[in-house]
Each structure stands twice: as structure tokens, then as C-alpha cells.
Amino acid sequence: MKKIGFLPGLAVMALALLLLGAGGADRGENDGRIRVAMSLAAASDYYIGTMIGQAVRAAFEEAGAEVQVLDAGNNISTQINQIQNAVIGGNNIIYVFPAGVGATYFEVLQMARRSGVRTLVSNNYPGPGGADVYVGNDEFLMGVMMSAMLSEWVDRTYPNARPGEVNVLITESTFNTNMIRRALGMRLVGERFLRRANTATIYYIRENGPPITYLDSNGNVVPVDEPTGGLILDSNGRAQLNPYFNPKVNIIEFGNRNNAGTEAIEAQNALENVLTLGYSNIHAVMNLGSVGGAVESRARELIQAGRITTPVQNFAVFCSDLTETQRTLILRSPTNESLLRGVFASGDLIGTLQNFARMMVNGETPPAFTMEPLSFTTANESGTGLRTVYYTQLPQLPDTELFFGR
């Protein structure tokens, strides 16, 4: 992976000289306590600030560390400065939830490590060797799990729907590459064939190209009847059908380029905006973030007011992260007391971060690179509990990077 330097060389040198001139920062030797700085992309974001931020802080403190939480306010420059200041300020450990592309932080994280600071990073990978410890997930496949969950619900709820009859709102965050990849995974439900993706436009590539064939469900060789440029071909040079495609789905988009996550209010407003576009018969919402409860309550209000014409038993909200609130709502969904039908999740990322935080305070060495398993959770068929489906139980896609290469 190419290293992308964010800090100009003079800034890097200036910080190094500052540390050298100070004889090295005082890293908690005076009182014997480990000092930790936590730089969060957006402390006000529920997932980043509350679910992850508060949990990781608690783990550091339980292990005996003194913790300072820093809010980057979705600003990369601010966050780079926070990391620099944390190094100068004598912290022993820095945890970073990056606001931007992980590789942007490579140089400043390397500087921290050279200064004797141990670094823990999650969610946005800074590249090999960028941090002492990284915990993350495949954001593209996380979005794919949303596609799988939605498609399953559509086939069960609308078995006789015609192509494009099930209107689905996708609320996306396109603030950084990881969020774009997740959004593209969610959009995979609308692609008949596997295609490379363009992260700048946030669409799959459709360009003119040479004639290409594929094998249909009966094993017949059939010409591709759409633009062939951008297709991901198999070893025989044929196009590959997308196992997560559902022709019944009509995608309606809402994109946010300003925040690392989609907030509850803007997700609710997106639902309102869909009505102004004439989609009173909207059937489902796929929310990139963890604010399904807020979207569920607004959808229910709009249905009761007659502004959404779909009855509650035929409406669904999906989101991320199996919190206790989401768990309760999903358990109530079989009786339609809740419209939140399911969530996708990335293993126990929070638990792993907490464990690694404690280990680092205690001087132990966690694994340098950890990817959490992916799953989605819905109510079980009897409506008496939850069921969890892992990506390893579903059709496997080619390596994620094939979707993002030229």
C-alpha cells in the first residue's frame, strides 16, 4: 500500500526537533500513571463518540490510565494537530478513530511511534506499520451484508413484486473512503453484475466495452445486455452475476459528505425529503449508521399520518450495530411494534478495542492487525429471538480490492 503523507516535511522535522530539544516528552514518569490521548473523528457522533469512545475510555481507565478525550470535529487537520500535541504533551498511548482516509495519518503516527508513544487505531487502516495496533473491518463487505439482509426481507415481504417496485431509501455518508466503500456495498443490491466501483462518483463503473458473455442460472452462455466496461470478469473472461442483486429494489439516494456518520436528525429529514420527491409508497430504509431507532420512530409517525402509504407490516428499517436498544427493537419487529427489522455488525469491534486498550496499559502487546467477522442480525422465524447470519455463510465475493482497481 502506498504511504500518503499529510504533513509537509518541514512540519514533521519541526516536531521532531521540538521533541529532541525538550529532551523527550515526560511520559507519565512523574506520577507513575499511564497517560492516554483519544482523538475521535467526531465525539458527537453516537457510534464514534458514545459506543466506541466511551467504551474504550472506560477500558483505559479501568486499567489505571489517565485519559484525555479529544474531538476532531470531522476535521483531518485538527486531528493531525491533536496527535502531534498528544506526543509533545507526554502521552504514553494514543488511540485514533480517523476522520479521513487512514493512510493520511501514516507519517504522524510513525512520528508518534518513533517518539516512544504506542498507537492504537481503528476503523480506517493507516497502512502496514502505520500503527502499533489496528482493529477494523472490511467496510465494503459491511455494506454488502446490508444488501443481503434487505434482499432477504424484500423477497419474504414482497414475493410477487415486479422489477423496481420496492422503493428503498439509502442514507449514506461519503465523508471518507471507508464510508464510501460501505455505501457502495449497500448499493450492490441494485447491480446485476459484479463491477468495479468509482469512489469519486460513488457509482459502479458502466462504460462502453467489447462484447462479453456470462453464464445464466441454467448454465447457458448469454451476451451481457448492458455496458461491459467496468465488469469484473472470471478466469474464463466472462461477466459474473451478482449474488446480492435484487431486481425488485429501486434505490433512492441520500448522501452526506460532511460527517463521518449519518446523524439521526438528518436521516429522519432524508425520509421526509423522499416524500417531497413523490415516494409516498416508500417501503424500506437502509441507514449507513446506527440511528435506526430514530428513523424507525419517524417512519412510524409518517405512516400513522398517512404520508407514507405503506402499512407498518410491510415497512422496514435497517441500520448498523447491535446495541441494546437495537436488540430490543428487532425483538419487537415480528409483531410490528417496531419497524427496525435488522442490523449489520462487525464482530465485537468494541470489545476487541477494550481488550487491547487494557493490554496496552498493562504493557502487553496486542496483535498488530485484527479484522472483525461480519454478520447481520434479524428476528428468527418464530419471532421469539434473534438470528445471526455471518458473511462466511453467504455467497462469497471476489477480493474487495478487485472492486476498487482499474
TADA-V979339 format. One record per helix or strand. SS is the DSSP state (2 for helix, 1 for strand). FROM is the first residue (numbers start at 1). TO is the last residue. If there is no record, write none. Layout:
SS	FROM	TO
SS	FROM	TO
This chain:
2	9	21
1	35	40
2	46	62
1	66	71
2	76	88
1	93	97
2	102	114
1	118	122
1	133	136
2	139	157
1	166	173
2	177	190
1	193	193
1	195	195
1	197	198
1	203	204
1	207	207
1	213	215
1	221	223
1	229	229
1	231	231
1	233	233
1	239	239
1	241	241
1	249	256
2	264	276
1	284	287
2	292	304
2	312	314
1	316	320
2	324	335
1	340	346
2	349	361
1	369	371
1	374	379
1	386	390
2	391	393
2	400	404
